[in-house]
Amino acid sequence: MSEIEESNDQLGRGLIKMAIIAFLHFV
């Protein structure tokens, strides 16, 4: 369970970073 949660955390952070980068590019 912990390993899956950690991978999900990393994926979530990656998506957030991509969203922020895309937002900064559009602004």
PQR file of N, CA, C, O and H, with PARSE charges and radii, in Angstrom:
ATOM      1  N   MET A   1       0.847  -1.204   0.000 -0.4000 1.5000
ATOM      2  CA  MET A   1       0.000   0.000   0.000 -0.0000 2.0000
ATOM      3  C   MET A   1       0.881   1.252   0.000  0.5500 1.7000
ATOM      4  O   MET A   1       0.639   2.181  -0.771 -0.5500 1.4000
ATOM      5  N   SER A   2       1.893   1.278   0.854 -0.4000 1.5000
ATOM      6  CA  SER A   2       2.724   2.483   0.965 -0.0000 2.0000
ATOM      7  C   SER A   2       3.401   2.783  -0.368  0.5500 1.7000
ATOM      8  O   SER A   2       3.474   3.937  -0.789 -0.5500 1.4000
ATOM      9  H   SER A   2       2.090   0.523   1.480  0.4000 1.0000
ATOM     10  N   GLU A   3       3.899   1.731  -1.034 -0.4000 1.5000
ATOM     11  CA  GLU A   3       4.585   1.960  -2.316 -0.0000 2.0000
ATOM     12  C   GLU A   3       3.621   2.552  -3.336  0.5500 1.7000
ATOM     13  O   GLU A   3       3.982   3.466  -4.078 -0.5500 1.4000
ATOM     14  H   GLU A   3       3.840   0.793  -0.693  0.4000 1.0000
ATOM     15  N   ILE A   4       2.395   2.035  -3.375 -0.4000 1.5000
ATOM     16  CA  ILE A   4       1.401   2.553  -4.326 -0.0000 2.0000
ATOM     17  C   ILE A   4       1.083   4.009  -3.991  0.5500 1.7000
ATOM     18  O   ILE A   4       0.974   4.847  -4.885 -0.5500 1.4000
ATOM     19  H   ILE A   4       2.102   1.293  -2.772  0.4000 1.0000
ATOM     20  N   GLU A   5       0.938   4.300  -2.717 -0.4000 1.5000
ATOM     21  CA  GLU A   5       0.632   5.676  -2.304 -0.0000 2.0000
ATOM     22  C   GLU A   5       1.767   6.608  -2.706  0.5500 1.7000
ATOM     23  O   GLU A   5       1.520   7.726  -3.159 -0.5500 1.4000
ATOM     24  H   GLU A   5       1.026   3.618  -1.990  0.4000 1.0000
ATOM     25  N   GLU A   6       3.005   6.160  -2.546 -0.4000 1.5000
ATOM     26  CA  GLU A   6       4.156   6.996  -2.906 -0.0000 2.0000
ATOM     27  C   GLU A   6       4.165   7.258  -4.407  0.5500 1.7000
ATOM     28  O   GLU A   6       4.398   8.388  -4.836 -0.5500 1.4000
ATOM     29  H   GLU A   6       3.206   5.252  -2.179  0.4000 1.0000
ATOM     30  N   SER A   7       3.911   6.220  -5.213 -0.4000 1.5000
ATOM     31  CA  SER A   7       3.895   6.401  -6.666 -0.0000 2.0000
ATOM     32  C   SER A   7       2.778   7.360  -7.053  0.5500 1.7000
ATOM     33  O   SER A   7       2.958   8.205  -7.930 -0.5500 1.4000
ATOM     34  H   SER A   7       3.721   5.302  -4.864  0.4000 1.0000
ATOM     35  N   ASN A   8       1.627   7.233  -6.404 -0.4000 1.5000
ATOM     36  CA  ASN A   8       0.511   8.143  -6.694 -0.0000 2.0000
ATOM     37  C   ASN A   8       0.900   9.572  -6.330  0.5500 1.7000
ATOM     38  O   ASN A   8       0.545  10.512  -7.042 -0.5500 1.4000
ATOM     39  H   ASN A   8       1.481   6.547  -5.692  0.4000 1.0000
ATOM     40  N   ASP A   9       1.625   9.741  -5.230 -0.4000 1.5000
ATOM     41  CA  ASP A   9       2.072  11.078  -4.817 -0.0000 2.0000
ATOM     42  C   ASP A   9       2.978  11.667  -5.889  0.5500 1.7000
ATOM     43  O   ASP A   9       2.835  12.832  -6.259 -0.5500 1.4000
ATOM     44  H   ASP A   9       1.913   8.978  -4.652  0.4000 1.0000
ATOM     45  N   GLN A  10       3.912  10.858  -6.388 -0.4000 1.5000
ATOM     46  CA  GLN A  10       4.844  11.340  -7.411 -0.0000 2.0000
ATOM     47  C   GLN A  10       4.080  11.711  -8.675  0.5500 1.7000
ATOM     48  O   GLN A  10       4.374  12.734  -9.293 -0.5500 1.4000
ATOM     49  H   GLN A  10       4.028   9.912  -6.087  0.4000 1.0000
ATOM     50  N   LEU A  11       3.104  10.895  -9.068 -0.4000 1.5000
ATOM     51  CA  LEU A  11       2.314  11.192 -10.268 -0.0000 2.0000
ATOM     52  C   LEU A  11       1.533  12.478 -10.073  0.5500 1.7000
ATOM     53  O   LEU A  11       1.465  13.313 -10.975 -0.5500 1.4000
ATOM     54  H   LEU A  11       2.866  10.064  -8.566  0.4000 1.0000
ATOM     55  N   GLY A  12       0.948  12.637  -8.903 -0.4000 1.5000
ATOM     56  CA  GLY A  12       0.172  13.846  -8.616 -0.0000 2.0000
ATOM     57  C   GLY A  12       1.058  15.075  -8.683  0.5500 1.7000
ATOM     58  O   GLY A  12       0.675  16.089  -9.266 -0.5500 1.4000
ATOM     59  H   GLY A  12       1.003  11.959  -8.170  0.4000 1.0000
ATOM     60  N   ARG A  13       2.241  14.990  -8.089 -0.4000 1.5000
ATOM     61  CA  ARG A  13       3.157  16.138  -8.113 -0.0000 2.0000
ATOM     62  C   ARG A  13       3.573  16.441  -9.543  0.5500 1.7000
ATOM     63  O   ARG A  13       3.658  17.606  -9.929 -0.5500 1.4000
ATOM     64  H   ARG A  13       2.552  14.166  -7.615  0.4000 1.0000
ATOM     65  N   GLY A  14       3.833  15.399 -10.339 -0.4000 1.5000
ATOM     66  CA  GLY A  14       4.230  15.603 -11.734 -0.0000 2.0000
ATOM     67  C   GLY A  14       3.124  16.304 -12.504  0.5500 1.7000
ATOM     68  O   GLY A  14       3.390  17.224 -13.278 -0.5500 1.4000
ATOM     69  H   GLY A  14       3.764  14.452 -10.026  0.4000 1.0000
ATOM     70  N   LEU A  15       1.877  15.874 -12.295 -0.4000 1.5000
ATOM     71  CA  LEU A  15       0.749  16.505 -12.997 -0.0000 2.0000
ATOM     72  C   LEU A  15       0.616  17.960 -12.577  0.5500 1.7000
ATOM     73  O   LEU A  15       0.358  18.829 -13.410 -0.5500 1.4000
ATOM     74  H   LEU A  15       1.661  15.127 -11.667  0.4000 1.0000
ATOM     75  N   ILE A  16       0.791  18.230 -11.291 -0.4000 1.5000
ATOM     76  CA  ILE A  16       0.681  19.610 -10.794 -0.0000 2.0000
ATOM     77  C   ILE A  16       1.778  20.464 -11.422  0.5500 1.7000
ATOM     78  O   ILE A  16       1.522  21.586 -11.860 -0.5500 1.4000
ATOM     79  H   ILE A  16       1.001  17.525 -10.614  0.4000 1.0000
ATOM     80  N   LYS A  17       3.005  19.930 -11.464 -0.4000 1.5000
ATOM     81  CA  LYS A  17       4.119  20.685 -12.059 -0.0000 2.0000
ATOM     82  C   LYS A  17       3.830  20.968 -13.528  0.5500 1.7000
ATOM     83  O   LYS A  17       4.047  22.085 -13.998 -0.5500 1.4000
ATOM     84  H   LYS A  17       3.212  19.019 -11.108  0.4000 1.0000
ATOM     85  N   MET A  18       3.343  19.964 -14.258 -0.4000 1.5000
ATOM     86  CA  MET A  18       3.033  20.145 -15.681 -0.0000 2.0000
ATOM     87  C   MET A  18       1.946  21.194 -15.845  0.5500 1.7000
ATOM     88  O   MET A  18       2.023  22.027 -16.747 -0.5500 1.4000
ATOM     89  H   MET A  18       3.167  19.056 -13.876  0.4000 1.0000
ATOM     90  N   ALA A  19       0.936  21.164 -14.985 -0.4000 1.5000
ATOM     91  CA  ALA A  19      -0.159  22.137 -15.059 -0.0000 2.0000
ATOM     92  C   ALA A  19       0.373  23.543 -14.813  0.5500 1.7000
ATOM     93  O   ALA A  19      -0.005  24.482 -15.514 -0.5500 1.4000
ATOM     94  H   ALA A  19       0.874  20.487 -14.252  0.4000 1.0000
ATOM     95  N   ILE A  20       1.244  23.694 -13.825 -0.4000 1.5000
ATOM     96  CA  ILE A  20       1.812  25.017 -13.518 -0.0000 2.0000
ATOM     97  C   ILE A  20       2.659  25.507 -14.686  0.5500 1.7000
ATOM     98  O   ILE A  20       2.560  26.668 -15.084 -0.5500 1.4000
ATOM     99  H   ILE A  20       1.552  22.931 -13.255  0.4000 1.0000
ATOM    100  N   ILE A  21       3.491  24.626 -15.236 -0.4000 1.5000
ATOM    101  CA  ILE A  21       4.343  25.009 -16.373 -0.0000 2.0000
ATOM    102  C   ILE A  21       3.478  25.422 -17.556  0.5500 1.7000
ATOM    103  O   ILE A  21       3.746  26.445 -18.186 -0.5500 1.4000
ATOM    104  H   ILE A  21       3.572  23.683 -14.913  0.4000 1.0000
ATOM    105  N   ALA A  22       2.448  24.646 -17.866 -0.4000 1.5000
ATOM    106  CA  ALA A  22       1.560  24.976 -18.988 -0.0000 2.0000
ATOM    107  C   ALA A  22       0.877  26.313 -18.722  0.5500 1.7000
ATOM    108  O   ALA A  22       0.751  27.138 -19.628 -0.5500 1.4000
ATOM    109  H   ALA A  22       2.231  23.815 -17.354  0.4000 1.0000
ATOM    110  N   PHE A  23       0.438  26.531 -17.485 -0.4000 1.5000
ATOM    111  CA  PHE A  23      -0.231  27.784 -17.124 -0.0000 2.0000
ATOM    112  C   PHE A  23       0.721  28.957 -17.326  0.5500 1.7000
ATOM    113  O   PHE A  23       0.334  29.987 -17.878 -0.5500 1.4000
ATOM    114  H   PHE A  23       0.541  25.862 -16.750  0.4000 1.0000
ATOM    115  N   LEU A  24       1.960  28.802 -16.882 -0.4000 1.5000
ATOM    116  CA  LEU A  24       2.943  29.886 -17.023 -0.0000 2.0000
ATOM    117  C   LEU A  24       3.222  30.155 -18.499  0.5500 1.7000
ATOM    118  O   LEU A  24       3.415  31.304 -18.895 -0.5500 1.4000
ATOM    119  H   LEU A  24       2.274  27.965 -16.433  0.4000 1.0000
ATOM    120  N   HIS A  25       3.243  29.101 -19.312 -0.4000 1.5000
ATOM    121  CA  HIS A  25       3.502  29.288 -20.745 -0.0000 2.0000
ATOM    122  C   HIS A  25       2.363  30.053 -21.409  0.5500 1.7000
ATOM    123  O   HIS A  25       2.598  30.880 -22.290 -0.5500 1.4000
ATOM    124  H   HIS A  25       3.085  28.167 -18.989  0.4000 1.0000
ATOM    125  N   PHE A  26       1.126  29.778 -20.988 -0.4000 1.5000
ATOM    126  CA  PHE A  26      -0.031  30.440 -21.613 -0.0000 2.0000
ATOM    127  C   PHE A  26      -0.163  31.885 -21.160  0.5500 1.7000
ATOM    128  O   PHE A  26      -0.652  32.732 -21.907 -0.5500 1.4000
ATOM    129  H   PHE A  26       0.935  29.106 -20.273  0.4000 1.0000
ATOM    130  N   VAL A  27       0.273  32.169 -19.933 -0.4000 1.5000
ATOM    131  CA  VAL A  27       0.116  33.537 -19.406 -0.0000 2.0000
ATOM    132  C   VAL A  27       1.156  34.473 -20.015  0.5500 1.7000
ATOM    133  O   VAL A  27       1.181  35.661 -19.694 -0.5500 1.4000
ATOM    134  H   VAL A  27       0.670  31.480 -19.325  0.4000 1.0000
TER
END
